Amino acid sequence: MDIKVEQFMAPIRAKNPSESEFHQAVREVAESLIPFIEEHPKYKHAKILERIAEPERIIIFRVPWINDRGDIMINRGFRIEMNSAIGPYKGGLRFHPTVNLGILKFLAFEQVFKNSLTTLPMGGAKGGSDFDPKGKSDNEVMRFCQSFMTELFRHIGPNTDIPAGDIGVGGREIGYLFGQYKRLRNEFTGVLTGKGIQWGGSLIRPEATGYGAVYFAEEMLNRNGNSLKNKIVAVSGSGNVAQFTVQKINEFGGKVVTLSDSNGSIYDPNGIDEEKLEWIMELKNIRRGRIREYADKFGCEYFEGKRPWHIKCDAAFPSATENEIDKNDAEILVRNGCKVVSEGANMPSTPEAINVFLRQKILYGPGKAANAGGVAVSGLEMTQNSMRLPWSREEVDKRLYTIIKNIHQTCVNFGAESESYVNYVKGANIGGFVKVADAMIAQGAV
């Protein structure tokens, strides 16, 4: 047990009780950064890490709305504006029953480092509500979004805070939120990202997180003279991130054999090709069905209530939710020959699982680096909105790949422990920290 890390974490836990995800995220960063800060006293004297771990602003509000039966429903809304040292707040909105203050603070904290790594001028934030869009009609979702934005609009703006989508907030929800913002402010600005292509959105924004996770894995492999071609790949989840992860892996010549949802996982040894992926997109995006239907359709195995990490693979892309890979899962993956883990979800590996990956020295891309593609293209959407000029799909994809390549190089610069091994956790944490920390010092104790 590191005494300095424990000394740092004690007041964090005391000030933020019962927020286990936030404690986990801060500790993971502190373990990398405290030795670095000890070697660079200017950061210690200015208490930069302590300041980064304290949100600049937390907004909590009531969201009343009327369902289709005419009943008044009440949810809780949040916006955590974590850090604005290098740009306006930027981060997604999550609509899910599990949303609470601790989860959003962990996500906002991670977002600060992730946004810094992109090199784009974006601070870190996160928000959302415990509202569940599943099973709701379009009209119910619209009424909720309008009520949510009626409060949130006074706290955001194109030069202040630019929310995006996240779990439960897709194109439909962004459209309703943007429409209400425009109505209230009487202005058309790039205040939200993830917008429709016809009204200010960016091409490949839906694909960006999944594409970025694959690009990052390919960069890790390339550095070791390898690639994703002919690799057997396990992917979790079956939503937006997982779908486009599969698409890009197929383009790179890999074979994805698993997907999952909250009910269970499928194993298709023949691989999820383009035709099967189109069927999954229709199942999940339009019919809102369950992944077990894939097993019935294509005659493959379905594991009720199980994640896919017991399946033998060369590479794993956790793309569902936080803490979906525990120590036992990590040990099984490594034992089965997995050499690459690239995180499409936010903090999908527990600390114990991460320790397994680091101890075994496999290529492990943490979420704040590997899944930065989504926010990178959100930043590019902001740029296009400011210019009033859309870019082609090829232009955005090229810029995305360049950003991911630069993130990988930053991780190598700060995390290389030998010619052959890079600690990407250490590299991402220090690389993301330095830019924000230097900006905070330059701006004084604010």
HELIX and SHEET records of a PDB file:
HELIX    1   1 ILE A    3  LYS A   15  1                                  13    
HELIX    2   2 SER A   20  GLU A   39  1                                  20    
HELIX    3   3 PRO A   41  HIS A   45  1                                   5    
HELIX    4   4 ILE A   48  ILE A   52  1                                   5    
HELIX    5   5 LEU A  101  LEU A  117  1                                  17    
HELIX    6   6 ASP A  138  LEU A  152  1                                  15    
HELIX    7   7 PHE A  153  HIS A  155  5                                   3    
HELIX    8   8 GLY A  171  ARG A  185  1                                  15    
HELIX    9   9 ILE A  197  TRP A  199  5                                   3    
HELIX   10  10 ALA A  208  ARG A  223  1                                  16    
HELIX   11  11 ASN A  240  GLU A  251  1                                  12    
HELIX   12  12 GLU A  274  MET A  281  1                                   8    
HELIX   13  13 GLU A  282  ILE A  286  3                                   5    
HELIX   14  14 ARG A  292  PHE A  298  1                                   7    
HELIX   15  15 PRO A  308  HIS A  310  5                                   3    
HELIX   16  16 LYS A  327  ARG A  335  1                                   9    
HELIX   17  17 PRO A  351  ARG A  359  1                                   9    
HELIX   18  18 GLY A  367  ALA A  370  1                                   4    
HELIX   19  19 GLY A  373  MET A  387  1                                  15    
HELIX   20  20 ARG A  393  GLY A  415  1                                  23    
HELIX   21  21 TYR A  424  GLN A  443  1                                  20    
SHEET    1   A 5 ARG A  57  ILE A  66  0                                        
SHEET    2   A 5 ILE A  72  ASN A  83 -1                                        
SHEET    3   A 5 GLY A 124  SER A 129 -1                                        
SHEET    4   A 5 TYR A  89  PHE A  95  1                                        
SHEET    5   A 5 ASP A 161  ALA A 164  1                                        
SHEET    1   B 7 GLU A 301  GLU A 304  0                                        
SHEET    2   B 7 GLY A 264  TYR A 267 -1                                        
SHEET    3   B 7 LYS A 255  ASP A 261 -1                                        
SHEET    4   B 7 ILE A 232  VAL A 235  1                                        
SHEET    5   B 7 ALA A 315  PHE A 317  1                                        
SHEET    6   B 7 VAL A 340  SER A 342  1                                        
SHEET    7   B 7 LEU A 363  GLY A 365  1                                        
END                                                                             
